[in-house]
Amino acid sequence: MPDREPPQVIPFDSERAHPREVDPAELVGKKMKAIYHVNSYDDLPSSVGIKFRDGSTYHVRMSAHWGCGGVDHEIYEDEFEGKQITECALLKCADTEYFDGSRNENATHIGLGIKFEGSDEWQIIHASYEEWDEDHEELCLLSFYDVFLVKMSGSGRKSGRGRGRGRR
């Protein structure tokens, strides 16, 4: 297998962005509290949620092929919980896709790259779909999809409960 090109940073372009997409640079300086999978629904693939110590929450979502595939990560919460994000960007990543017995060594897709304090290595959140031939234990299909970052509404510190109701 050929050596992979390192991921390339893609500048954020608000003109071409998904309507709810935010610039990944918003995450720089935040401290991670938790990272988790958000279950898929009938018409939406799974996504990854990231909670931060300031109370904000973001989701990493797929930009295509609703209903199949999902977003995944290899960020180990125990290793990065409480660590500050020093860099965050969309990355052009190279991977190998498989379809019907053939391989595409030159497949590219957009992932979300995060660097945490104390590390110069990108932690990449990506989206893919795979099918396996269970009889032969072979990978039949592997496709990658672009991702984008969404800030969830209601993110941030919650105000007091029942304000303005007075005593009863």
Secondary structure, 3 states (H helix, E strand, C coil): CCCCCCCEEECCCCCCCCCCECCHHHHCCCEEEEEEEECCECCECCEEEEEECCCCEEEEEECCCCCCCEEEECCCHHHHCCCEEEEEEEEEEEEEEEECCEEEEEEEEEEEEEEECCCCCCEEEEEEEEEEECCCCEEEEEEEECEEEEECCCCCCCCCCCCCCCCC
